[in-house]
């Protein structure tokens, strides 16, 4: 993210498969981490998105 950014990014996710359930834990700061969990029939894939100053 550009240096000096003060607004915390809002992460979104979508799927075209209705069986996939998505849970998003938003970052609390501009240098934090957002977590996206995608659950398909009990198999969960987790994506960690780390924000840093540039």
Secondary structure, 3 states (H helix, E strand, C coil): CCCCCCCCCCCCCCCCCCCEEEEEECCCCCCCEEEEEEEECCEEEEEEEECCCC
